[in-house]
Amino acid sequence: MLNDSALRLPQLVNEPGIKRGWVLSCLLHGALLAFIIIGWHPPEKEIEAVRPRYIQAELLQMKPPLEQPAKPAPQPEAKPQPAPKPAVDQEAMRRAEEQKRQEQQKQEQQKKEEQAKAEAEKVRQEQVRKEQEAKAEAEKKRQAAEAEKKRQEQQKKEEQAKAEAEKKRQEEQRKELARQEQLKREQAEKRRQEELANALAMEDDMRAAEASAAQVGTYVDYMASLIASNWSRPPSARRGMEVMLEISLGAAGVVTNVRVVKSSGNSAFDLSAEQAVRKVGQFSRLREMDPAIYQREFRRINILFRPDDLRM
Amino acid sequence: MFKRHVFLVFCLLTAWAVGSHAELTIEITSGQDNPTVIAVSPIKEKNGVLPEDISTIVSADLERSGLFRPVARQNMLSFPGDQSEVYYRDWRVLGAQYLVFGNSERLADGRIKVEFGLAEVLGEKVMLAQTVHGRDDSLRDIAHYISDKVYEALTGIRGVFSTRLAYVTSVPAASGRMVYRLMVSDADGARERLMLESTEPLMSPAWSPDGKELVYVSFETGRPAIFRQKLSDASRKQVTNFTGLNGAPAWSPDGRRLALVLSKDGNPEIYTYDFVSGEFTRMTRHFSIDTEPNWTPDGKSIIFTSDRGGSPQIYKLDVASGATERVTFRGNYNARPRLAPDGRTLVMVHRDGGQFHIASQDLVTNDFRVLTSTAMDESPSVAPNGAMLLYSTKRGGKGVLAAVSIDAGVKFFLPARQGDVREPAWSPFL
């Protein structure tokens, strides 16, 4: 069945009226298709063609090409200048006319020549001007170049100077840096040495302090025993009594002053302590000690009297 | 705000205290207690020689205390009469720490004016300057007064040079019997004065607290009896006349009572006798012997000797309650108790290895100490300043008086008398 219907279409084409319409339709469709594919650009092309070219008009200013055609122009005019032969009457008239025409021609020619001359002069002047201009231009160019060269040279010099200065500066900076570095190093070294010295001094001090303490201890014992052996307590002295004396020592351990700083409340007890120191009078062995320690520790001494060997 | 200020002040004080502690401090805890060297320059007599050498008496007083060593007069370079004449260097070279100087002037009315001063030689300053007046017969009093002032200034303790001693002497008489004498003298033994002489024993003299009377035991009636006698006019009065023992009278600190021993009830017991009411009050009730009563300084207690514990020991009796406690425990013989004025130091006769010594005991610490090195010591009597005590002992077979300082540092004998000297009693401050 299917074959039947497919086969039926060609049958229709065979009809003569339908055949023409089919061709037309095909053409129309093809034209439409082409139109669609190619596109439609109707008047735009014409407008584009009419557009004037303004850019080209500017070129009219260029004049130099005028000189060449102007020169040959007068020569062909001057060549056909035959002497006019006067005709009788008519000739004369023709001659006069000719003369007139020639004169006119001559005048014209002259005018033309003058014109040409002026033109030429103008051209020449133009040329000169142009040359001068060119020359000036060249000069200017040269000067500019020279100036440029000079400037460049100057610049170069300056740059060189600058570079040199920079170099110098850098050098100096480097030197300064080095100097500072050196200084820093020196200072660090100095500090280190100082620290070392301090440490050493401290150690010395400590050792000295130890020695001094030992020395002080020795002399304190000496003083204490000397004072104790000179101390006669009054019968009113009792255990628990305390008197603090401040003694001042002058040169060579001589007792220069004795005063009660803190009384025991028993004046006789205080007095006995004071007397013990006064009786000693001079702690002669203090002369043997380091004067610095003596000055520091022994010029003014507190002495505490606190009997603990009393029965009551 | 206030708190902060207080705190700041505290900080400052602390800082100050710490700062002040930076100074070296030496501590002295022992001493040699050597005698203090003192120079007693002769009193410069402006008009007329005095019958007594005041400075010699002063010098001897001070030396006898054991605390001073006087400079010999022949070594002195000058005899300053007053402060302007003192050249400290002169005394320093002699090693003198102190100088006593002075001058005397007999006034128009016969009185004698004495100016004296005490100077500290090393400190070069006058510590004491006074003027005293007297008569020819009171020059010793003036001397002792000066000694007292110097002693007190230098020792902190009131001097006892102006006090007196009472004691009993016994001298064999031509008849072969013993003659007993109650004597009173200056503290230095000078100006001895007879209070009573008897062929019967005299015992146990004791001073009234005002120092104007004595009580003692006399056998003059054939048996022991207690008498009181005024020093001023030697008038006397019998206090007890009981059968049996009447002994060991001790005047109470307030002067109103006596503590004494009576055996009227069969056994020696401690009694008190009230001078005003005339009443006797029995204080002890024990079958053993209770004797030798002595008042504590506050008058509230009586210390006495009793053998109630099997050996003679010292007991303390509370007068108000009658409560009794034993005080001594060292050794097997402690007797004849006396208390120092501090009420703390008890002195007694202590037997140690068959020898009798004077010993002391601190009633607070119970520290016990034998003070004497003599052998037959008895009857200790403490000086009113508590620094020294007198006792009697035997020397060369003779009874003599001796003194020892309460710390045992000073010991000396009083000048020898004819016969035996016993039972010294140191007067109170006069």
Interface residues (C-beta under 8 A of the other chain):
Chain A: V216 V220 M223 A224 I227 A228 S229 N230 W231 S232 R233 P234 P235 S236 A237 M244 E246 V258 N266 S267 A268 F269 L271 S272 A273 E274 Q275 A276 R278 K279 G281 E297 F298 R300 I301 N302 I303 L304 F305 R306 P307 D308 D309 L310 R311 M312
Chain B: E23 L24 T25 I26 E27 I28 T29 S30 G31 Q32 D33 N34 P35 T36 L67 Q97 E120 L122 G123 E152 A153 L154 T155 G156 I157 T345 D362 D367 R369 A387 S405 I406 D407
